Amino acid sequence: MIIQLEGNEAVFKTTIAEKLNKATGFPVIKGSSFELSKCTNDELYFYFKNLMAMDDIIIDRTIYSNLVYATLYDDYSILNEKQVAELEKMMKKKNVKTVYLIASSETIKARLRERGDEYVKEEEIDGIQDKYDEVMSNAKAPITWYDTEEFSSDEIVKELLEYYK
């Protein structure tokens, strides 16, 4: 089983990943990050391809984060359409559960102020959210959406665990 968590800043990805890890013992792996953005396109593709070959993992950020942030920051490597299509085909074949977590821009900004995030600026949130909405709407792999203003992290974790029973 692979569970992928995706979404803008401050939508409970890491919180849910940690709770799923505690409940299942599955390791949490960063699927996209500022560090990985420094990889070449091929290195990035093989990194994600290797993740799809694994079992019983939780991935915090996926190829979809790459497609969002690489278009917003000039120094990021980005997966090409062929690579994305191949990875999505692998996701479908393995029945990967991709969870897209959302919240309003106002809520995200308030959460960022509360936690003191230094990486992403408040003024970037609307653009990031617009790009996420576009990328996730065009995804070819099945996506489950959760509004983190309506569902707590505990409720989401409970539903995800029941899905895999």
LORO-614493 format. One record per atom (N, C-alpha, C, O): atom name; x, y, z. Coordinates in steps of 0.1 Angstrom, whole numbers, padded with zeros to 4 digits. Example, Ala and Ser with C-alpha at 12.3 -4.5 7.8 and 13.67 -1.06 7.14 Angstrom:
FIMAR  a    xx    yy    zz
FIMAR  N  0132 -0057  0078
FIMAR CA  0123 -0045  0078
FIMAR  C  0132 -0033  0078
FIMAR  O  0142 -0033  0085
FIMAR  N  0128 -0022  0071
FIMAR CA  0137 -0011  0071
FIMAR  C  0129  0000  0079
FIMAR  O  0134  0011  0080
END
This chain:
FIMAR  a    xx    yy    zz
FIMAR  N  0008 -0012  0000
FIMAR CA  0000  0000  0000
FIMAR  C  0009  0012  0000
FIMAR  O  0018  0014  0008
FIMAR  N  0005  0022 -0009
FIMAR CA  0012  0035 -0009
FIMAR  C  0001  0045 -0007
FIMAR  O -0009  0045 -0014
FIMAR  N  0003  0054  0002
FIMAR CA -0006  0066  0004
FIMAR  C  0003  0078  0001
FIMAR  O  0013  0080  0007
FIMAR  N -0002  0086 -0008
FIMAR CA  0005  0099 -0011
FIMAR  C -0004  0111 -0006
FIMAR  O -0016  0111 -0008
FIMAR  N  0003  0120  0000
FIMAR CA -0004  0132  0006
FIMAR  C  0001  0144 -0002
FIMAR  O  0013  0146 -0004
FIMAR  N -0009  0152 -0007
FIMAR CA -0006  0163 -0016
FIMAR  C -0014  0175 -0012
FIMAR  O -0025  0174 -0006
FIMAR  N -0009  0187 -0015
FIMAR CA -0016  0199 -0012
FIMAR  C -0007  0211 -0009
FIMAR  O  0005  0209 -0008
FIMAR  N -0013  0222 -0008
FIMAR CA -0006  0235 -0006
FIMAR  C  0001  0234  0008
FIMAR  O  0000  0224  0015
FIMAR  N  0007  0245  0012
FIMAR CA  0013  0246  0026
FIMAR  C  0002  0245  0036
FIMAR  O -0010  0249  0034
FIMAR  N  0005  0240  0048
FIMAR CA -0004  0241  0060
FIMAR  C -0018  0235  0058
FIMAR  O -0028  0240  0063
FIMAR  N -0018  0223  0051
FIMAR CA -0031  0216  0050
FIMAR  C -0030  0202  0057
FIMAR  O -0038  0193  0053
FIMAR  N -0021  0200  0066
FIMAR CA -0020  0188  0075
FIMAR  C -0013  0176  0068
FIMAR  O -0014  0165  0073
FIMAR  N -0006  0178  0057
FIMAR CA  0001  0167  0051
FIMAR  C  0011  0160  0061
FIMAR  O  0010  0148  0062
FIMAR  N  0020  0167  0067
FIMAR CA  0029  0161  0076
FIMAR  C  0023  0156  0088
FIMAR  O  0027  0145  0093
FIMAR  N  0013  0163  0093
FIMAR CA  0005  0158  0105
FIMAR  C -0001  0145  0102
FIMAR  O  0000  0135  0110
FIMAR  N -0008  0144  0091
FIMAR CA -0015  0131  0087
FIMAR  C -0004  0120  0084
FIMAR  O -0006  0109  0088
FIMAR  N  0007  0124  0078
FIMAR CA  0017  0114  0075
FIMAR  C  0022  0108  0088
FIMAR  O  0024  0096  0090
FIMAR  N  0025  0117  0098
FIMAR CA  0030  0112  0111
FIMAR  C  0020  0103  0118
FIMAR  O  0023  0093  0124
FIMAR  N  0007  0107  0117
FIMAR CA -0003  0099  0124
FIMAR  C -0005  0085  0117
FIMAR  O -0007  0075  0123
FIMAR  N -0004  0085  0104
FIMAR CA -0005  0073  0096
FIMAR  C  0007  0064  0099
FIMAR  O  0006  0052  0101
FIMAR  N  0019  0070  0100
FIMAR CA  0031  0063  0104
FIMAR  C  0029  0056  0118
FIMAR  O  0032  0044  0119
FIMAR  N  0024  0063  0127
FIMAR CA  0022  0058  0141
FIMAR  C  0012  0046  0141
FIMAR  O  0014  0037  0148
FIMAR  N  0001  0047  0132
FIMAR CA -0009  0037  0132
FIMAR  C -0005  0025  0124
FIMAR  O -0009  0014  0127
FIMAR  N  0004  0027  0114
FIMAR CA  0007  0016  0105
FIMAR  C  0021  0011  0106
FIMAR  O  0024 -0001  0103
FIMAR  N  0030  0020  0110
FIMAR CA  0044  0016  0110
FIMAR  C  0051  0019  0097
FIMAR  O  0063  0016  0096
FIMAR  N  0043  0023  0087
FIMAR CA  0049  0026  0074
FIMAR  C  0058  0038  0075
FIMAR  O  0054  0048  0081
FIMAR  N  0070  0038  0068
FIMAR CA  0078  0049  0068
FIMAR  C  0072  0061  0060
FIMAR  O  0065  0059  0050
FIMAR  N  0076  0073  0064
FIMAR CA  0072  0085  0057
FIMAR  C  0084  0089  0048
FIMAR  O  0095  0091  0054
FIMAR  N  0081  0091  0036
FIMAR CA  0092  0095  0026
FIMAR  C  0088  0108  0020
FIMAR  O  0077  0110  0015
FIMAR  N  0097  0117  0019
FIMAR CA  0095  0130  0012
FIMAR  C  0095  0127 -0003
FIMAR  O  0105  0122 -0008
FIMAR  N  0084  0130 -0010
FIMAR CA  0083  0128 -0024
FIMAR  C  0087  0140 -0032
FIMAR  O  0089  0138 -0044
FIMAR  N  0087  0151 -0027
FIMAR CA  0091  0163 -0034
FIMAR  C  0095  0173 -0023
FIMAR  O  0089  0175 -0013
FIMAR  N  0106  0180 -0026
FIMAR CA  0111  0189 -0016
FIMAR  C  0120  0199 -0022
FIMAR  O  0124  0198 -0034
FIMAR  N  0124  0209 -0014
FIMAR CA  0134  0219 -0019
FIMAR  C  0147  0212 -0023
FIMAR  O  0154  0216 -0032
FIMAR  N  0151  0202 -0015
FIMAR CA  0163  0195 -0018
FIMAR  C  0163  0187 -0031
FIMAR  O  0172  0187 -0039
FIMAR  N  0151  0180 -0033
FIMAR CA  0150  0173 -0046
FIMAR  C  0149  0182 -0058
FIMAR  O  0151  0177 -0069
FIMAR  N  0145  0194 -0056
FIMAR CA  0143  0203 -0067
FIMAR  C  0157  0206 -0074
FIMAR  O  0157  0210 -0085
FIMAR  N  0168  0203 -0067
FIMAR CA  0181  0205 -0073
FIMAR  C  0185  0193 -0082
FIMAR  O  0196  0194 -0088
FIMAR  N  0178  0182 -0082
FIMAR CA  0181  0171 -0090
FIMAR  C  0179  0174 -0105
FIMAR  O  0172  0184 -0108
FIMAR  N  0185  0166 -0114
FIMAR CA  0182  0168 -0128
FIMAR  C  0168  0162 -0131
FIMAR  O  0162  0155 -0122
FIMAR  N  0163  0164 -0142
FIMAR CA  0150  0159 -0146
FIMAR  C  0150  0144 -0145
FIMAR  O  0141  0138 -0140
FIMAR  N  0160  0137 -0151
FIMAR CA  0161  0123 -0151
FIMAR  C  0162  0117 -0136
FIMAR  O  0156  0107 -0133
FIMAR  N  0170  0124 -0128
FIMAR CA  0172  0119 -0114
FIMAR  C  0159  0120 -0107
FIMAR  O  0155  0111 -0099
FIMAR  N  0151  0131 -0109
FIMAR CA  0138  0133 -0103
FIMAR  C  0128  0122 -0107
FIMAR  O  0121  0116 -0099
FIMAR  N  0128  0119 -0120
FIMAR CA  0119  0108 -0126
FIMAR  C  0123  0095 -0119
FIMAR  O  0114  0088 -0115
FIMAR  N  0135  0091 -0119
FIMAR CA  0139  0078 -0113
FIMAR  C  0137  0078 -0098
FIMAR  O  0134  0067 -0093
FIMAR  N  0138  0089 -0091
FIMAR CA  0134  0089 -0077
FIMAR  C  0120  0085 -0075
FIMAR  O  0116  0077 -0067
FIMAR  N  0111  0092 -0083
FIMAR CA  0096  0089 -0082
FIMAR  C  0093  0075 -0087
FIMAR  O  0085  0068 -0081
FIMAR  N  0100  0070 -0097
FIMAR CA  0098  0057 -0102
FIMAR  C  0102  0047 -0092
FIMAR  O  0095  0037 -0090
FIMAR  N  0113  0049 -0085
FIMAR CA  0117  0040 -0074
FIMAR  C  0107  0040 -0062
FIMAR  O  0104  0030 -0056
FIMAR  N  0101  0052 -0059
FIMAR CA  0090  0052 -0049
FIMAR  C  0079  0043 -0053
FIMAR  O  0073  0036 -0044
FIMAR  N  0075  0043 -0066
FIMAR CA  0063  0036 -0070
FIMAR  C  0066  0021 -0070
FIMAR  O  0057  0012 -0070
FIMAR  N  0079  0017 -0069
FIMAR CA  0083  0003 -0068
FIMAR  C  0082 -0002 -0054
FIMAR  O  0083 -0014 -0051
FIMAR  N  0081  0007 -0044
FIMAR CA  0080  0003 -0030
FIMAR  C  0066 -0001 -0026
FIMAR  O  0056  0001 -0033
FIMAR  N  0065 -0007 -0014
FIMAR CA  0053 -0010 -0008
FIMAR  C  0052 -0005  0006
FIMAR  O  0063 -0003  0013
FIMAR  N  0040 -0003  0011
FIMAR CA  0038  0001  0025
FIMAR  C  0046  0013  0029
FIMAR  O  0054  0013  0038
FIMAR  N  0043  0024  0022
FIMAR CA  0050  0037  0025
FIMAR  C  0040  0048  0025
FIMAR  O  0029  0046  0019
FIMAR  N  0043  0059  0031
FIMAR CA  0035  0071  0030
FIMAR  C  0044  0082  0024
FIMAR  O  0055  0084  0028
FIMAR  N  0039  0088  0013
FIMAR CA  0047  0098  0006
FIMAR  C  0041  0112  0009
FIMAR  O  0030  0115  0006
FIMAR  N  0050  0120  0015
FIMAR CA  0046  0134  0018
FIMAR  C  0051  0143  0006
FIMAR  O  0062  0147  0006
FIMAR  N  0041  0146 -0002
FIMAR CA  0043  0154 -0015
FIMAR  C  0047  0144 -0026
FIMAR  O  0055  0135 -0024
FIMAR  N  0042  0147 -0038
FIMAR CA  0044  0138 -0049
FIMAR  C  0048  0145 -0062
FIMAR  O  0053  0156 -0061
FIMAR  N  0046  0138 -0073
FIMAR CA  0049  0144 -0086
FIMAR  C  0041  0157 -0088
FIMAR  O  0045  0166 -0095
FIMAR  N  0029  0157 -0082
FIMAR CA  0020  0169 -0084
FIMAR  C  0026  0181 -0077
FIMAR  O  0025  0192 -0083
FIMAR  N  0033  0180 -0066
FIMAR CA  0040  0192 -0060
FIMAR  C  0051  0196 -0069
FIMAR  O  0053  0208 -0071
FIMAR  N  0058  0187 -0076
FIMAR CA  0068  0190 -0085
FIMAR  C  0062  0199 -0097
FIMAR  O  0068  0209 -0100
FIMAR  N  0050  0195 -0102
FIMAR CA  0044  0202 -0113
FIMAR  C  0039  0216 -0108
FIMAR  O  0038  0225 -0117
FIMAR  N  0036  0217 -0096
FIMAR CA  0032  0231 -0090
FIMAR  C  0044  0239 -0088
FIMAR  O  0046  0250 -0094
FIMAR  N  0054  0235 -0080
FIMAR CA  0065  0244 -0075
FIMAR  C  0075  0246 -0086
FIMAR  O  0081  0257 -0087
FIMAR  N  0077  0236 -0095
FIMAR CA  0087  0238 -0106
FIMAR  C  0083  0249 -0116
FIMAR  O  0091  0255 -0122
FIMAR  N  0070  0251 -0117
FIMAR CA  0065  0262 -0126
FIMAR  C  0066  0276 -0119
FIMAR  O  0065  0286 -0125
FIMAR  N  0067  0276 -0106
FIMAR CA  0067  0288 -0098
FIMAR  C  0081  0293 -0095
FIMAR  O  0083  0305 -0092
FIMAR  N  0090  0284 -0094
FIMAR CA  0104  0287 -0091
FIMAR  C  0113  0283 -0102
FIMAR  O  0113  0271 -0106
FIMAR  N  0121  0292 -0107
FIMAR CA  0129  0290 -0119
FIMAR  C  0140  0279 -0118
FIMAR  O  0143  0272 -0128
FIMAR  N  0145  0276 -0106
FIMAR CA  0156  0267 -0104
FIMAR  C  0152  0253 -0101
FIMAR  O  0160  0245 -0097
FIMAR  N  0139  0249 -0103
FIMAR CA  0134  0236 -0100
FIMAR  C  0134  0228 -0113
FIMAR  O  0131  0233 -0124
FIMAR  N  0138  0215 -0112
FIMAR CA  0137  0205 -0123
FIMAR  C  0122  0202 -0124
FIMAR  O  0115  0201 -0113
FIMAR  N  0117  0199 -0136
FIMAR CA  0103  0196 -0137
FIMAR  C  0102  0183 -0145
FIMAR  O  0109  0181 -0155
FIMAR  N  0092  0174 -0141
FIMAR CA  0089  0162 -0149
FIMAR  C  0082  0166 -0162
FIMAR  O  0074  0175 -0162
FIMAR  N  0086  0159 -0172
FIMAR CA  0079  0162 -0185
FIMAR  C  0066  0154 -0186
FIMAR  O  0063  0145 -0178
FIMAR  N  0058  0156 -0196
FIMAR CA  0045  0150 -0198
FIMAR  C  0046  0135 -0199
FIMAR  O  0038  0128 -0193
FIMAR  N  0056  0130 -0206
FIMAR CA  0058  0116 -0208
FIMAR  C  0061  0109 -0194
FIMAR  O  0056  0098 -0191
FIMAR  N  0070  0115 -0187
FIMAR CA  0073  0110 -0173
FIMAR  C  0061  0110 -0164
FIMAR  O  0059  0100 -0157
FIMAR  N  0053  0121 -0164
FIMAR CA  0042  0121 -0156
FIMAR  C  0032  0110 -0159
FIMAR  O  0026  0103 -0151
FIMAR  N  0030  0109 -0172
FIMAR CA  0020  0098 -0177
FIMAR  C  0025  0084 -0173
FIMAR  O  0017  0076 -0169
FIMAR  N  0038  0082 -0174
FIMAR CA  0043  0069 -0170
FIMAR  C  0041  0066 -0155
FIMAR  O  0038  0056 -0150
FIMAR  N  0044  0077 -0147
FIMAR CA  0043  0076 -0132
FIMAR  C  0028  0074 -0128
FIMAR  O  0025  0066 -0119
FIMAR  N  0019  0081 -0135
FIMAR CA  0005  0080 -0132
FIMAR  C  0000  0066 -0136
FIMAR  O -0009  0060 -0129
FIMAR  N  0005  0060 -0146
FIMAR CA  0002  0046 -0150
FIMAR  C  0006  0037 -0139
FIMAR  O -0001  0027 -0136
FIMAR  N  0018  0039 -0134
FIMAR CA  0023  0031 -0123
FIMAR  C  0014  0032 -0110
FIMAR  O  0011  0022 -0103
FIMAR  N  0010  0044 -0107
FIMAR CA  0001  0047 -0096
FIMAR  C -0012  0039 -0097
FIMAR  O -0017  0032 -0088
FIMAR  N -0018  0039 -0109
FIMAR CA -0031  0032 -0112
FIMAR  C -0029  0017 -0110
FIMAR  O -0037  0010 -0104
FIMAR  N -0018  0012 -0116
FIMAR CA -0015 -0002 -0115
FIMAR  C -0013 -0007 -0101
FIMAR  O -0018 -0018 -0097
FIMAR  N -0007  0001 -0092
FIMAR CA -0004 -0003 -0078
FIMAR  C -0016  0001 -0069
FIMAR  O -0015 -0001 -0057
FIMAR  N -0026  0007 -0075
FIMAR CA -0037  0012 -0067
FIMAR  C -0033  0022 -0055
FIMAR  O -0037  0020 -0044
FIMAR  N -0024  0031 -0059
FIMAR CA -0019  0041 -0050
FIMAR  C -0030  0050 -0046
FIMAR  O -0038  0055 -0054
FIMAR  N -0031  0053 -0033
FIMAR CA -0041  0063 -0028
FIMAR  C -0035  0076 -0027
FIMAR  O -0026  0079 -0019
FIMAR  N -0039  0085 -0036
FIMAR CA -0034  0099 -0036
FIMAR  C -0045  0108 -0029
FIMAR  O -0056  0108 -0034
FIMAR  N -0041  0115 -0019
FIMAR CA -0050  0123 -0011
FIMAR  C -0046  0138 -0013
FIMAR  O -0035  0142 -0010
FIMAR  N -0055  0145 -0018
FIMAR CA -0053  0160 -0020
FIMAR  C -0060  0167 -0009
FIMAR  O -0072  0167 -0008
FIMAR  N -0052  0174 -0001
FIMAR CA -0057  0181  0011
FIMAR  C -0058  0196  0007
FIMAR  O -0049  0202  0002
FIMAR  N -0070  0202  0010
FIMAR CA -0072  0216  0006
FIMAR  C -0077  0224  0019
FIMAR  O -0081  0219  0029
FIMAR  N -0076  0237  0017
FIMAR CA -0082  0247  0026
FIMAR  C -0082  0260  0019
FIMAR  O -0076  0262  0009
FIMAR  N -0090  0269  0024
FIMAR CA -0090  0283  0017
FIMAR  C -0077  0290  0019
FIMAR  O -0069  0287  0028
FIMAR  N -0074  0299  0010
FIMAR CA -0062  0307  0011
FIMAR  C -0061  0314  0024
FIMAR  O -0050  0315  0030
FIMAR  N -0072  0319  0029
FIMAR CA -0072  0326  0042
FIMAR  C -0068  0317  0053
FIMAR  O -0060  0321  0062
FIMAR  N -0073  0305  0053
FIMAR CA -0070  0296  0064
FIMAR  C -0055  0292  0063
FIMAR  O -0048  0291  0073
FIMAR  N -0051  0289  0051
FIMAR CA -0036  0285  0049
FIMAR  C -0027  0297  0054
FIMAR  O -0018  0294  0061
FIMAR  N -0030  0309  0051
FIMAR CA -0022  0320  0055
FIMAR  C -0022  0321  0070
FIMAR  O -0012  0324  0076
FIMAR  N -0034  0320  0076
FIMAR CA -0035  0320  0091
FIMAR  C -0026  0309  0097
FIMAR  O -0020  0311  0107
FIMAR  N -0027  0297  0092
FIMAR CA -0019  0286  0097
FIMAR  C -0004  0288  0095
FIMAR  O  0004  0285  0104
FIMAR  N  0000  0294  0084
FIMAR CA  0014  0297  0082
FIMAR  C  0019  0308  0092
FIMAR  O  0030  0306  0098
FIMAR  N  0010  0318  0095
FIMAR CA  0014  0328  0105
FIMAR  C  0016  0321  0119
FIMAR  O  0025  0324  0126
FIMAR  N  0007  0312  0122
FIMAR CA  0007  0305  0135
FIMAR  C  0019  0296  0136
FIMAR  O  0025  0296  0147
FIMAR  N  0023  0289  0126
FIMAR CA  0035  0280  0127
FIMAR  C  0048  0287  0124
FIMAR  O  0059  0281  0126
FIMAR  N  0047  0299  0118
FIMAR CA  0060  0307  0115
FIMAR  C  0068  0301  0104
FIMAR  O  0080  0300  0105
FIMAR  N  0061  0298  0093
FIMAR CA  0068  0292  0081
FIMAR  C  0077  0302  0075
FIMAR  O  0074  0314  0073
FIMAR  N  0090  0297  0072
FIMAR CA  0100  0306  0066
FIMAR  C  0102  0304  0051
FIMAR  O  0108  0312  0045
FIMAR  N  0097  0293  0046
FIMAR CA  0100  0289  0032
FIMAR  C  0090  0296  0022
FIMAR  O  0095  0301  0012
FIMAR  N  0078  0296  0025
FIMAR CA  0068  0301  0016
FIMAR  C  0062  0314  0022
FIMAR  O  0058  0314  0033
FIMAR  N  0061  0324  0014
FIMAR CA  0055  0337  0018
FIMAR  C  0040  0337  0016
FIMAR  O  0035  0331  0007
FIMAR  N  0033  0344  0025
FIMAR CA  0018  0345  0024
FIMAR  C  0014  0350  0010
FIMAR  O  0004  0345  0005
FIMAR  N  0021  0359  0004
FIMAR CA  0017  0365 -0009
FIMAR  C  0018  0354 -0020
FIMAR  O  0013  0357 -0031
FIMAR  N  0025  0343 -0018
FIMAR CA  0026  0333 -0028
FIMAR  C  0015  0323 -0027
FIMAR  O  0013  0315 -0037
FIMAR  N  0007  0322 -0016
FIMAR CA -0003  0312 -0014
FIMAR  C -0013  0311 -0025
FIMAR  O -0017  0300 -0029
FIMAR  N -0019  0323 -0029
FIMAR CA -0030  0323 -0039
FIMAR  C -0025  0317 -0052
FIMAR  O -0032  0309 -0058
FIMAR  N -0013  0320 -0057
FIMAR CA -0007  0315 -0069
FIMAR  C -0004  0300 -0068
FIMAR  O -0007  0292 -0077
FIMAR  N  0001  0296 -0056
FIMAR CA  0003  0282 -0054
FIMAR  C -0010  0274 -0054
FIMAR  O -0011  0263 -0060
FIMAR  N -0020  0279 -0048
FIMAR CA -0033  0273 -0048
FIMAR  C -0039  0272 -0062
FIMAR  O -0045  0261 -0065
FIMAR  N -0038  0282 -0069
FIMAR CA -0044  0282 -0083
FIMAR  C -0037  0271 -0091
FIMAR  O -0043  0264 -0099
FIMAR  N -0023  0270 -0090
FIMAR CA -0016  0260 -0097
FIMAR  C -0019  0246 -0092
FIMAR  O -0021  0237 -0101
FIMAR  N -0021  0244 -0079
FIMAR CA -0025  0231 -0074
FIMAR  C -0039  0227 -0080
FIMAR  O -0041  0216 -0084
FIMAR  N -0048  0236 -0080
FIMAR CA -0062  0233 -0085
FIMAR  C -0061  0229 -0100
FIMAR  O -0067  0219 -0104
FIMAR  N -0052  0235 -0107
FIMAR CA -0051  0232 -0121
FIMAR  C -0044  0218 -0123
FIMAR  O -0049  0210 -0130
FIMAR  N -0033  0216 -0116
FIMAR CA -0026  0203 -0117
FIMAR  C -0034  0192 -0112
FIMAR  O -0035  0181 -0119
FIMAR  N -0041  0193 -0101
FIMAR CA -0048  0182 -0095
FIMAR  C -0061  0179 -0104
FIMAR  O -0065  0168 -0105
FIMAR  N -0067  0189 -0110
FIMAR CA -0078  0187 -0119
FIMAR  C -0074  0180 -0131
FIMAR  O -0082  0173 -0137
FIMAR  N -0062  0181 -0135
FIMAR CA -0057  0174 -0148
FIMAR  C -0050  0161 -0145
FIMAR  O -0046  0154 -0154
FIMAR  N -0049  0157 -0132
FIMAR CA -0043  0144 -0129
FIMAR  C -0051  0133 -0135
FIMAR  O -0063  0133 -0135
FIMAR  N -0043  0123 -0140
FIMAR CA -0049  0111 -0146
FIMAR  C -0051  0100 -0136
FIMAR  O -0058  0090 -0139
FIMAR  N -0044  0101 -0125
FIMAR CA -0045  0090 -0114
FIMAR  C -0057  0094 -0105
FIMAR  O -0060  0106 -0104
FIMAR  N -0064  0084 -0099
FIMAR CA -0075  0088 -0090
FIMAR  C -0070  0096 -0078
FIMAR  O -0059  0094 -0072
FIMAR  N -0078  0106 -0075
FIMAR CA -0075  0115 -0064
FIMAR  C -0086  0116 -0054
FIMAR  O -0098  0117 -0058
FIMAR  N -0084  0115 -0041
FIMAR CA -0094  0117 -0031
FIMAR  C -0091  0131 -0025
FIMAR  O -0080  0134 -0020
FIMAR  N -0101  0139 -0024
FIMAR CA -0100  0153 -0019
FIMAR  C -0106  0153 -0005
FIMAR  O -0116  0147 -0002
FIMAR  N -0099  0161  0004
FIMAR CA -0104  0164  0018
FIMAR  C -0102  0179  0020
FIMAR  O -0091  0184  0018
FIMAR  N -0112  0185  0025
FIMAR CA -0111  0199  0029
FIMAR  C -0107  0199  0044
FIMAR  O -0115  0194  0052
FIMAR  N -0096  0204  0047
FIMAR CA -0091  0204  0061
FIMAR  C -0097  0214  0070
FIMAR  O -0094  0216  0081
FIMAR  N -0106  0222  0064
FIMAR CA -0115  0231  0072
FIMAR  C -0127  0223  0077
FIMAR  O -0133  0227  0087
FIMAR  N -0131  0213  0070
FIMAR CA -0142  0205  0073
FIMAR  C -0139  0192  0081
FIMAR  O -0147  0187  0089
FIMAR  N -0127  0186  0078
FIMAR CA -0123  0174  0084
FIMAR  C -0110  0176  0092
FIMAR  O -0101  0183  0087
FIMAR  N -0110  0171  0104
FIMAR CA -0097  0172  0112
FIMAR  C -0087  0161  0107
FIMAR  O -0091  0152  0099
FIMAR  N -0075  0163  0111
FIMAR CA -0065  0153  0106
FIMAR  C -0068  0139  0112
FIMAR  O -0066  0129  0105
FIMAR  N -0074  0138  0124
FIMAR CA -0078  0125  0129
FIMAR  C -0089  0119  0121
FIMAR  O -0089  0107  0119
FIMAR  N -0099  0127  0117
FIMAR CA -0109  0121  0109
FIMAR  C -0104  0116  0095
FIMAR  O -0109  0106  0090
FIMAR  N -0095  0123  0089
FIMAR CA -0089  0119  0076
FIMAR  C -0081  0106  0078
FIMAR  O -0083  0097  0070
FIMAR  N -0073  0106  0089
FIMAR CA -0065  0094  0091
FIMAR  C -0075  0082  0093
FIMAR  O -0072  0071  0088
FIMAR  N -0085  0084  0101
FIMAR CA -0095  0073  0104
FIMAR  C -0101  0067  0091
FIMAR  O -0101  0055  0089
FIMAR  N -0105  0076  0082
FIMAR CA -0110  0072  0069
FIMAR  C -0100  0065  0061
FIMAR  O -0103  0055  0054
FIMAR  N -0088  0070  0060
FIMAR CA -0078  0064  0052
FIMAR  C -0074  0050  0058
FIMAR  O -0072  0040  0050
FIMAR  N -0074  0048  0071
FIMAR CA -0071  0035  0077
FIMAR  C -0083  0025  0074
FIMAR  O -0080  0013  0071
FIMAR  N -0095  0030  0074
FIMAR CA -0106  0021  0071
FIMAR  C -0106  0017  0056
FIMAR  O -0111  0006  0053
FIMAR  N -0102  0026  0048
FIMAR CA -0101  0023  0033
FIMAR  C -0092  0010  0031
FIMAR  O -0094  0002  0022
FIMAR  N -0082  0009  0039
FIMAR CA -0072 -0002  0037
FIMAR  C -0074 -0014  0046
FIMAR  O -0066 -0023  0045
FIMAR  N -0085 -0014  0053
FIMAR CA -0088 -0026  0061
FIMAR  C -0092 -0038  0053
FIMAR  O -0095 -0049  0058
END
